[in-house]
Amino acid sequence: MTAWVLDLDGVLWRGAVEIPGSVAAVNALLGRGDQVLFATNNAWAEPGTHEARLAAMGVADTEGRAITSALAAASLVDAGERAVVLGGPGLRSAVAARGAQVLELDRAPSVEAADVCLVGLDKDLSYARLGAAVRSVLAGARLIASNTDPTFPTDTEPLPGAGAVVAAVERATATLAVVAGKPNRPMADLARARLAARGADLDDLVMVGDRRSTDGRFAAELGARFVHVRSGIRVDDGDQSDVAVHREVDDLAAAVAELG
């Protein structure tokens, strides 16, 4: 059976609004025995939050099916390391679950003793929090980014994404972050491991997303066919010149119908 890796924003929903037909399409895949995994660069929320939202929308089976760029970033942290986290609850909890010690950003001496600094979308961003992350990197902490998406989608208009926060830390420290989320290898390794644990056929993968620059390249990293949907962002922020597209369709329902 085919294994499907689905983006969330732009594929299942736009902001707080469900994309019509998306839940029925997922349930059709689950009902015929295909494996389904949800992969999002949204590191703010914990995987369980995404799964609970999908369940509330009517997706039949969500447990353990969501992976985030926060989990991918945390996979690069070792147990016992001291970590500065400039990000939300999803990133903090993922790092703590690895057995790392999450340092408080408001305690200057402690952040300068950090082994690693992880940066993602931070809705509580302040100059002081940004400064603490910068100090940790200047003092020797290695820099890991959950993702570098420049914008974060909402119901009305895009807002600055994790990439904007990461860029500030990189510029202030003259340091390039190791990026974990889509389209990079740590996220691909996480997706393939999660699918393998569920018994999926890793030789028959489909990736569905709305960003060619992110989801399309992620499909290539996964070894998956890329199906681009037009239900999400209107303008892609990145270079798309080398992205191979297997299908171009309106939405997830159309993707399932065409590849079914």
C-alpha positions as CSV (number, residue, x, y, z in Angstrom):
1,M,0.0,0.0,0.0
2,T,1.1,3.6,-0.7
3,A,2.4,5.7,2.2
4,W,1.3,9.3,2.2
5,V,3.1,12.1,3.9
6,L,0.9,15.2,4.2
7,D,1.7,18.7,5.1
8,L,-0.9,20.4,7.3
9,D,-1.1,24.1,6.6
10,G,-2.3,24.5,3.1
11,V,-3.3,20.8,2.7
12,L,-5.6,20.0,5.7
13,W,-6.3,23.5,6.8
14,R,-5.6,27.2,6.1
15,G,-5.2,28.9,9.5
16,A,-8.2,27.9,11.5
17,V,-10.3,26.8,8.5
18,E,-10.5,23.2,7.2
19,I,-9.9,22.8,3.5
20,P,-13.0,21.3,2.0
21,G,-12.8,17.5,1.3
22,S,-9.5,17.1,3.1
23,V,-10.8,15.0,6.1
24,A,-12.8,12.8,3.8
25,A,-9.7,12.2,1.7
26,V,-7.6,11.2,4.7
27,N,-10.3,8.9,5.9
28,A,-10.5,7.3,2.5
29,L,-6.8,6.6,2.6
30,L,-6.9,5.1,6.1
31,G,-10.0,3.1,5.2
32,R,-8.3,1.3,2.3
33,G,-5.2,0.5,4.4
34,D,-2.7,3.2,3.2
35,Q,-0.3,4.6,5.7
36,V,-0.7,8.3,6.5
37,L,1.8,10.6,8.3
38,F,1.4,14.3,8.9
39,A,4.6,16.3,8.6
40,T,4.6,20.0,9.5
41,N,7.3,22.7,10.0
42,N,5.1,24.3,12.7
43,A,7.3,23.8,15.7
44,W,5.2,26.0,18.0
45,A,2.6,23.3,18.8
46,E,3.3,19.8,20.1
47,P,2.5,16.8,17.9
48,G,-0.4,15.9,20.2
49,T,-2.0,19.3,19.6
50,H,-1.9,18.7,15.9
51,E,-3.3,15.2,16.3
52,A,-6.1,16.5,18.6
53,R,-7.1,19.1,16.1
54,L,-7.2,16.5,13.3
55,A,-9.3,14.2,15.5
56,A,-11.7,17.0,16.3
57,M,-12.1,17.7,12.5
58,G,-13.1,14.0,12.0
59,V,-9.9,12.2,11.0
60,A,-10.5,8.6,12.0
61,D,-7.1,7.7,13.4
62,T,-4.5,10.3,14.4
63,E,-2.5,8.9,17.3
64,G,1.3,9.0,16.5
65,R,0.7,10.3,13.0
66,A,2.0,13.8,13.4
67,I,5.7,14.8,13.2
68,T,7.0,18.3,13.5
69,S,10.2,20.2,12.8
70,A,10.6,20.6,16.6
71,L,11.0,16.8,16.9
72,A,13.5,16.8,14.0
73,A,15.5,19.6,15.7
74,A,15.4,17.8,19.1
75,S,16.8,14.7,17.4
76,L,20.1,16.5,17.0
77,V,20.3,17.1,20.8
78,D,22.0,14.6,23.1
79,A,20.7,13.6,26.6
80,G,22.3,15.7,29.3
81,E,23.2,18.7,27.1
82,R,22.3,22.2,28.2
83,A,20.0,23.8,25.8
84,V,18.7,27.3,25.1
85,V,15.4,27.2,23.3
86,L,14.1,30.3,21.5
87,G,10.7,29.0,20.5
88,G,7.4,27.7,21.6
89,P,6.1,24.8,23.7
90,G,6.5,22.3,20.9
91,L,10.2,22.9,20.7
92,R,10.8,23.1,24.4
93,S,8.9,19.9,25.2
94,A,10.7,18.0,22.3
95,V,14.1,19.1,23.7
96,A,13.2,18.2,27.2
97,A,11.9,14.7,26.1
98,R,15.4,14.1,24.7
99,G,16.8,14.3,28.2
100,A,18.4,17.7,27.7
101,Q,18.4,20.5,30.4
102,V,16.4,23.5,29.1
103,L,18.0,26.7,30.4
104,E,16.0,29.7,31.3
105,L,16.4,32.6,28.8
106,D,16.1,35.3,31.5
107,R,19.2,34.0,33.4
108,A,22.2,35.4,31.5
109,P,25.0,33.4,33.2
110,S,23.2,30.1,32.5
111,V,22.6,30.7,28.8
112,E,26.3,31.4,28.3
113,A,27.0,27.8,29.5
114,A,24.7,26.2,26.9
115,D,25.9,23.4,24.7
116,V,23.2,24.1,22.0
117,C,20.8,26.8,21.0
118,L,17.6,25.8,19.2
119,V,15.6,28.4,17.4
120,G,12.0,28.3,16.0
121,L,8.9,30.3,15.8
122,D,8.7,32.3,19.0
123,K,5.4,34.2,19.5
124,D,6.7,35.6,22.7
125,L,9.8,37.0,21.0
126,S,11.4,40.0,22.7
127,Y,14.7,41.8,22.4
128,A,15.8,40.2,25.7
129,R,15.0,36.7,24.6
130,L,16.7,37.2,21.2
131,G,19.7,38.6,23.0
132,A,20.0,35.6,25.3
133,A,20.0,33.2,22.3
134,V,22.6,35.3,20.6
135,R,24.8,35.3,23.7
136,S,24.6,31.5,24.0
137,V,25.8,31.1,20.4
138,L,28.6,33.6,20.8
139,A,29.7,31.7,23.9
140,G,30.0,28.5,21.9
141,A,26.6,26.8,21.7
142,R,25.9,25.2,18.4
143,L,23.0,26.6,16.5
144,I,20.0,24.5,15.4
145,A,16.9,25.8,13.6
146,S,13.6,24.0,13.6
147,N,13.0,25.4,10.1
148,T,13.5,28.5,8.0
149,D,10.0,29.1,6.6
150,P,10.0,32.9,6.2
151,T,6.3,33.2,6.8
152,F,3.6,31.7,9.1
153,P,0.1,31.3,7.5
154,T,-3.0,32.7,9.3
155,D,-6.6,33.1,8.3
156,T,-6.1,36.6,7.0
157,E,-2.4,37.3,6.2
158,P,1.0,35.8,6.6
159,L,3.1,36.6,9.7
160,P,6.9,36.3,10.2
161,G,7.8,32.7,10.5
162,A,10.6,30.8,12.2
163,G,13.0,31.7,9.4
164,A,12.8,35.4,10.3
165,V,13.8,34.6,13.9
166,V,16.6,32.3,12.8
167,A,17.9,34.9,10.4
168,A,18.2,37.4,13.2
169,V,20.3,35.0,15.3
170,E,22.4,34.0,12.4
171,R,23.1,37.6,11.4
172,A,24.0,38.6,15.0
173,T,26.4,35.7,15.5
174,A,27.8,35.3,12.0
175,T,26.8,31.6,12.4
176,L,24.7,29.4,10.0
177,A,22.2,27.2,11.7
178,V,21.8,23.5,11.1
179,V,18.3,23.3,9.8
180,A,16.3,20.3,10.9
181,G,12.8,20.7,9.4
182,K,11.5,20.2,5.9
183,P,13.1,19.9,3.4
184,N,16.2,18.7,5.3
185,R,17.6,15.3,6.2
186,P,16.7,15.2,10.0
187,M,13.0,15.6,9.2
188,A,13.2,13.0,6.3
189,D,15.0,10.6,8.6
190,L,12.3,11.1,11.3
191,A,9.5,10.6,8.7
192,R,11.0,7.4,7.3
193,A,11.6,6.0,10.8
194,R,8.0,6.7,11.9
195,L,6.6,5.2,8.7
196,A,8.9,2.1,9.0
197,A,7.7,1.6,12.6
198,R,4.1,1.5,11.3
199,G,5.0,-1.1,8.6
200,A,4.8,1.3,5.6
201,D,6.3,0.5,2.2
202,L,9.2,3.0,2.0
203,D,9.5,2.4,-1.7
204,D,6.1,3.8,-2.5
205,L,5.8,7.2,-0.9
206,V,3.8,10.3,-1.9
207,M,4.4,13.7,-0.4
208,V,1.5,16.3,-0.6
209,G,2.3,19.9,0.1
210,D,1.6,23.5,-1.0
211,R,5.2,24.8,-1.1
212,R,7.3,23.5,-3.9
213,S,10.4,25.1,-2.4
214,T,9.9,23.2,0.9
215,D,7.6,20.3,0.4
216,G,8.9,19.5,-3.1
217,R,12.5,19.4,-2.0
218,F,11.4,17.4,1.1
219,A,9.8,14.8,-1.3
220,A,13.1,14.4,-3.1
221,E,14.9,13.9,0.3
222,L,12.3,11.3,1.2
223,G,12.5,9.6,-2.1
224,A,8.7,10.3,-2.6
225,R,6.6,11.5,-5.5
226,F,5.6,15.1,-5.0
227,V,2.0,16.2,-5.4
228,H,1.7,20.0,-5.4
229,V,-1.7,21.3,-4.2
230,R,-3.0,24.8,-4.9
231,S,-5.1,25.0,-1.7
232,G,-2.4,26.7,0.4
233,I,-0.1,29.6,-0.2
234,R,-0.5,31.7,-3.3
235,V,3.1,32.8,-3.6
236,D,6.0,30.5,-2.8
237,D,8.9,32.2,-1.0
238,G,11.8,30.1,-2.3
239,D,13.5,28.9,-5.5
240,Q,11.5,26.2,-7.3
241,S,13.6,25.8,-10.5
242,D,14.8,22.3,-9.7
243,V,11.7,20.8,-8.0
244,A,10.2,17.8,-9.7
245,V,6.4,17.7,-9.6
246,H,4.6,14.4,-10.1
247,R,1.1,15.9,-10.1
248,E,-0.3,19.5,-9.8
249,V,-3.9,19.5,-8.4
250,D,-6.3,21.7,-6.6
251,D,-6.4,20.0,-3.2
252,L,-5.9,16.8,-1.3
253,A,-9.2,15.4,-2.4
254,A,-8.1,15.7,-6.0
255,A,-4.7,14.2,-5.2
256,V,-6.3,11.1,-3.7
257,A,-8.7,10.8,-6.6
258,E,-6.0,11.1,-9.2
259,L,-3.5,8.7,-7.5
260,G,-6.1,6.4,-6.0
